[in-house]
């Protein structure tokens, strides 16, 4: 049985195991690259965004009417001769199914893949009650032989090699099997056909339970689900209430995205639509019986939750795992309890409780890659942060979060501490930009990057002396600095001010601004985020600004996309004030490209070879990576980089909590950058500069790492 | 019923081929049946994936199981006239042509013939009513699945066949299947392989009206 980590130290141990599993790393690493390419290829012939929107809409609607749809489904299915049950809990569902087996005189059960049956741990119950249960999906069969659990929703045995599987198959067949994939597939063909024939009851899952006609659909490739549904006399279906779908039309919409997202197929080999028990020709009486067990297990509760209800848009395609940089390194066994990946972190909390979710839910870097591909457009990172919020609400947060909240919500205290650190660090920086001689508290795990020094003088302290005078400005802007640029990398802002002033933009810097709140949001400190969010909105709201410019993609996306949630229905900040603030937030690249219309003629092109790191929030939240690339191309020679838009592994507090994973992600990133043979890599986020420059320094990568603003400031021509 | 749209036929053909299906245009039903009989005779003998005590067995197949000496085609969906026509051709060549009792041959048959009521061009998919267990098994336990599809019944995409699905599901108990290419898996090291629990190969015969 799968377990969930009970402490950080236990979890780190498990993660280390996965990181040292070369086979797992190789398979997942190759898969991640191939998946991205193949998915993009098959998405080209559909309106991806439109279909995802349509899925989100119908799933929202279906979730809101779950109980009515259940009634309608039940009526239609019963009309066609099926029996329909509703189980409140996982145990109840298992009991119902065991009772059906007993009533029907079943001995042998054959199963096709069902994550819902993993959720209820159905096999344990049926085996304990004396039934012979055989999984028939190739991947599920393999892991059943090994007494393991799925490590991926669609490819349950993705963590295993052909050599391991050949060994398992040799044992079960008592014949030496070659590690040849085609041959191994045929072993399953030969071994399982007799089980299909001998099975008394088939258990399948269900992708869409269609209310208008009481049909269940299964979306499969191997053909085992059709065998499970056809060969035995009894067909039992276990299905979550969230799979209820109003009509065939919605299923047809979702079927255009589900296989594309799951396995980069236009459609799977088979989609079965079973509406009631058909004639069964295995005996002269000739009638099949069909039982459909719906599982609640928290679904009707969370469907009323204003934030978590979004989770019911999930169609279990597994795309969120396929693109997750953390999953790619450690696999599903270490990134979930039953369900894995981004959706798994959330469902573990909803279906299996706080205890199981407490440490697992911390293992998200917040890179937005999952949000960007989700078939239902679920804002997965937001829901994962919400799980952390609820843990803190219930007194299950950690000390680091509470301390951060205490310090960061008190701007004056926070900034004095940073100024103090600037002085106190002298013995460790040796006057360089890095903290070279770190005290013992920084353990070996954190040694993968050189940490930056706090700047001698913060940007806010330099501002009075560097604020440019602009007459008849083309636009009035205020800079939102964020902590990293204010206190560590003021030069990135100084460079931006130079570019803006050169194009006659009036710049202001409101002193009352503070941390954007993202670090607190990542720690589940909802109240802390709300506190700093109010401070920031107030700091800017009265100024006469056309735009509020951010040079940190993470801050920018927090202000623009998280504030509306955190400050919704706030008693202090009215929605009008909030809207005005949010609408003015503009990232530096978008402002320079779209508002100032900077083009090649605005720069001296030194033909320096410059590559790009697309920061997570720049690519997937602000959606401005293309603009950054255009600006690079105007000021230098842009060189494309492999996996340019993949996360660098920083994630703020993430890299402190999971340094071993962060280290692996950044080393792959820097290797890709070095492979471009560029002279410099630029990005629109100081967090990424910290991570990439820090690792490049440790690895002696010999590449210059700067903010995009610095490249632009070096090359901008005076008007 | 709309007339044949050559663009849809072309798209359907390309998409079906992309998932390892063989697509052939046949001018008549007679030609289709000839195609099926030839295919059955030219393929390797069918492997027996389960015990069939009274069946005449040939040498072991590639998966080290006995093969079936008698060639078998299942074509349970055909109407009386069409079945008689195919059966006659089969008898001439010594092939057993099944119309019912397909379950008895669950260890494996050479070829199963199905008829689609609609095609989906965007993915090379066939929509097959398979409520009759014999019809369903024909496309599941055969080594080669052959589906006959009228060119004029090819639609652009899945939403455009929703009404046909609705009709096929109907008001009573039913089983309908969307079929696209042979059975496949990528469960071992994400490497795609065909022929897991269903057919090893698939042929689609495109017919004029």
Interface residues (C-beta under 8 A of the other chain):
Chain A: X27 X30 X31 X34 X45 X46 X79 X80 X81 X82 X136 X137 X138 X139 X142 X155 X156 X157 X158 X160 X161 X162 X165 X175 X181 X182 X183 X184 X185 X186 X187 X188 X189 X190 X192 X193 X194 X196 X197 X212 X213 X215 X221 X222 X223 X224 X226 X227 X229 X230 X231 X248 X249 X252 X253 X255 X256 X263 X265 X266 X267 X268 X269 X270 X271 X272 X273 X274 X275 X276 X277 X278 X279 X280 X281 X282
Chain B: X15 X18 X19 X47 X49 X50 X51 X62 X63 X64 X65 X100 X101 X103 X106 X107 X108 X120 X122 X123 X124 X125 X131 X132 X133 X134 X136 X137 X140 X157 X158 X159 X161 X162 X165 X166 X168 X169 X170 X171 X172 X173 X174 X175 X176 X177 X178 X179 X180 X181 X182 X183 X184 X185 X186 X187 X188 X189 X190 X191 X193 X195 X196 X197 X198 X199
